């Protein structure tokens, strides 16, 4: 019998996704692994430095390994990178009991909210929050789909996804096709309760409800679910849960786009197209100091001032932390020869 697991994977020294296209491919790689391993997918959430999913499977290691391997090959080829991407192992947690599973689903669906980059669970597009009760919540039916003959460009090599699994025009397999929507909706019972759970404040009652169950698996808490997050701060996450978003801080995706589109090309020579990974350690350190100064210099500049890449990128008034700069510039990256994935 397949059991329910929470799987989480992170990278502490670099981002896993440098663009929205990477996030879409990351989901597609997981979707391919779900289909290949005959897994029942329940929820997912992808952040720049880590991902979560709730899956009902009899082989969580095979699911995570296939997904990671496919995505790593894509990422390494795109950015001319070498070696394993992210941590050596995946955090796998078995979950048993209605309230434990419901709590885990809530945490994964509320990724954007907990990490302070969305004012509600539904604002963040790279999680499964918008996949459930679509008709009842007035979600529009997807009408612009990718033609079947073009889908191969957004899937890993030598993979065929059956036609019944649709892909939108951006190249993302539709979550409502990949996830077992009916099973998840059974846990929430009604759209009204789903809305309540997506806006629920984490408190002692969440733990008390789980204690009423006879289960040998751990109580699901935000500390347990998010332990793989390199920026984990439970107090800040509980503040973020109130829907308070700091719009003045760059997201990792915004910072990576700034770096990849405006700063890295300065190092192109003789027709060679550089990526952040083909720059030397010294060149990345120079970029760190340059970016740090530019962000500070133009943080309070006139928004119409287009003298800097920050202006062209529309990022006036925003700042980035030193930790963000370090991981988006992969300052601690050391190339490896192999992409072998340990589990």
Buried (B, 14 or more C-beta within 10 A) or exposed (E): EEEBBBBBBBBBBBBBBBBBBBBBBBBBBBBBBBBBBEBBBBBBBBBBBBBBBBBBBEBBBBBBBBBBBBBBBBBBEBBEBBBBBBBEEBBBBBBBBBBBBBBBBBBBBBBBBBBBBBBBBBBBBBBBBBBBBBEEEEBEEBEEEBEEEEBEEBBBEEBEBEEEBBBBEEBBBBBBBBBBBEBBBEBBEEBEBBBEBBBBEBEEEBBEBBEEBEBEBEBBBBEBBBEBBBBBEEEEBBEBBEBEBEEEBBBBBBBBBBBBEBBBEEBEEEEEEBBBBBBEEEBBEBBBEEBEEBBEEBBEBEEEEEEBBBBEBEBBEBEBEEEBBBBBBBBEBEEEEEBEBEE
